């Protein structure tokens, strides 16, 4: 939802909350997908190589 045109912060919050309630629920993350601190760390990255 684009609320940049609304200058009043409380009004913007109300709009965003209603939009969030109307939006379809997000799908759960797949079981095999690591996120954040769970991700496999890399010791030293060679230049020009993919990290993971």
Phi, psi and omega in degrees: 000130180266114181241023182293333182286338180277123182269329181286126186292320181294320178296320179297318178299316180300314180299317182293319180296317179295321178296321180294321179292323181286331185295150178293144181295143181285147179288147178292151178290142181298152186297324185274000185267118178278151179222140174060241184291343180282345184292151179290128183273153178250137183282307181216129183259125174285143182294137178084007180253153175289146181288317184227000000 
